[in-house]
Amino acid sequence: MSGAQPQQPAYVLHSRPYRETSALVDFFTPAGRVRGVLRGARGKAGSLARPFVPLAVEFRGKGELRSVGRLESAGASPWLVGEALFSGLYLNELLVRLLPLEDAHPGLYEHYSLTLEALALGRPLEPLLRAFEWCLLDELGYAFALDQDSRGNPVVNDGLYRLRAEEGLERVVSFAPGLFNGADLLAMAAADWAAAGALLAAKRLMRQALAVHLGGKPLMSRELFRKP
């Protein structure tokens, strides 16, 4: 068929029914997020079009809505259960919400694949999630320095800082809720997750940084962690 492109590696981020027997699927590929119509979604192709399954996909056509041609398994799927599964769904939702269509990020794709493997191996969740969130912000051009403030001054251990969405970290002189200790920020910059308070502070910081770009709509996957 004209317009067919070579198969490329992909993961399914999200799928929903489309018309009678098709599905509208968001794929994550090294070339970016691609949205395609998968016909015959109740058949063999549909059984493969699940999150976290490494795929080889042929897309046809142009524009923001492609047609999915050949779709094949490209390897063993990481086995995610419990909080590791919820974490994988969280990564997928972040990508669907923040990654523009057809915006290539091969480094982010590789990081995503490695993160899924690490989740399946039972590695500690929090460092993996913080590292992925930071990689996503960096790839999209939203990252900021952790070891210096918005004026270019080095972050100091005993300093207090707040995050300014468009500027980065700002040092403040009086305590207020939601601030960050310089020692925690420097531990984050060095990925020293053994430092007391670093992981908890990193979680708060990433939530603040991501909230600006997510708008007011909450992430559904976060609710999974709150359910007993």
N, C-alpha and C positions, 0 to 999 in steps of 0.2 A: 504493500500500500504506500502511496506517495506520502511524504512527510514523516515516515518512520525514522526514528533515531536509534543509534546503538543502545543496547541495554546498559544500564548503569546501576550501581549498587544503591539500595534504598531501604528505608524502614518506613512502616506505616505509623503516622502520628495520630491520625483520627480518621474515622470512617462513619458515614451515616447513610441510610437508605436514600436512593435517588430514583424517582419514577418507579416502575413496577418491579424490575428485577436487577437494577443496577445499584451501585454505591458511589457516593462522592467521597473520594479519599484524598487526604493530605499526606503526601510522602515527604520524607527528608532524604535528600540526596547530597552528594558533594557539590552539586551545582545549585543547591538551595532547596527551598520548600516548593514542591510542585503539586498542584491540585489536578486530579484526573478523574474521569468517569470510568469506573470499572464495570463492564457489562457482564452479565451472568454471575453476579456476585453471590448467588446461592450455590454455585457449583464449586469446582476444585479451586479456581482462582480466588473465590471468596474465602475459602478455608485457609489460604495462605496469607491473605490480606489482614493480618492481625498485628498488633503492636509487638515490637521487639524481635520480629522474625527477620533475619538478614535476607534481602531479596535482590534479584536482578530484574529490572523493569525496563520495558521498552515503551516509551511515550511517543504518541503520534499527534501530529497537528502542531499549531502554534497558538500563541495567546496565553491567557491566564487559566484557561480550562482545557486540559489535554484529554486525549483518549488513551486509555491504557491498553497496550497491545500484549505482548508476551510478558508473563509474570511468573518467575520461578524462584524456588528456594535457593539461597546462595550460601547455606551453611547451617550449623546447629544453632538453635535459638537459646539464648541465656534463660535459665529457669529462675524466674522471679516470683517470690511468694511473700506474703505479709507486708512488712514495711518496705522491703526492697521493691515489691510490686507497686506500692503507692508512690514510692520515690520515682520509679520509671514513668508512671503516669504524670507525675508532677513535671518531669523534664519535658515530656511530650506536650503538655499544655503550655508550658513556657514558650516552646518553639512555635506552636500554632499561633499563640497570641502576639509574639514579638518579632518573629522572623518574617520579613517581607517575602512575597512570592518571587521566585526566580532570582534570588540574591545569593550568589555562590559564597559558601564558607566551608571549604574542604577541611580546614583545621578544626572547626567546630564539629563537623561530621565525625572526624576521627576521635575527638574527645568524647563525643556522645557514645560512640561504639565501645570505647574503652571503659566508659563509666558503666554501661550496661553489664559488661563482663565483670567488672569489680563488684557491682551489686549482686550479681549471681554467685560470686565467690564468698559473699557474706562479709565483705569489708565494711568497716564502720561507715554509717550513712552520712553523718554530718559533714566530715571533711570532703566527701565525694560531691555532695550537693552544693557546698559552698564553692568548691573549685569549678563546678560546671556553671553556676550562676555568674561567677566572675568572668569565666571564659566567654559566656554569652554576652555580657555587658561589654567586654573588651572588643569582641568581634563586631558588635553593632555600633561601636564608637561611643559608648556611654561610660566607659571606665574612667577612673580618676586615680590620682596618686594616693597611696596609703602611707607613704613615708615622708610626705611634705604637704603643707596646707596650700590653700588656693593662692596664696601670695608667694609661694615658692620657698617658704621657710621650712626647715626640717621639723617633723613631728617629734615632740619630746615626751619622754616617759610620763612625766607628771603633768602634762598638759590636758586640757579638756577641749573636745572638738564636737562640732555638729556638721551634718552633711547638708550642703547646699546643692540642690539637684543639678543645676547647670554649671556650677563652679568647682565643686569638690569640697574638701574639708576646710572648715573655718574654725580657728581657735577662738575660744570664748574665755572670759575671766571669771564668770560666776556660774555656779552649778544650776542645772535645770534638768527636768526629765528628758530622757532620750539622748543624752550626750554620750560620747565615747572617750575612754581613757587613752592617752597616747601610747601607753604600754601595750594595750590590746591591739591598737592599730599597727604598731610595729611588729607584733607577733603575727598578725594577719599577713603583713607584707612579706614576712619570712616563711609563711606557711608553717609556723610553729604551733601546731594544734595541741601540744602538750602544755603550753602555757595556760595557767589558770585564767579562766574567763574569756579566752580568745575565741573559742567556738561559739559561745553564747553571744558575744558581741558581734561576731561575724554574721550570725543569723539575723540579728537586729539590723545591722548595716545593709545586708543584701535585701532585706524586706523593704527598707526605706528607699534604696536605690531602684529596685524594681517597681515599686508602687507608682513612681512618677510616670513610667512608661506603660504600665498596665491600665492606667485610668482608674475609674471607680469600681469596675467590675471585679468581684473577688474570683480567686482561682478555685475551681470546684475540687481539684485534687487535694488541696490543703484540708478540706473538710474530712477527707478519708482518715487523716492522722488523728482527728479529734474524736472519731467514733470508737466506742469501746470494743 
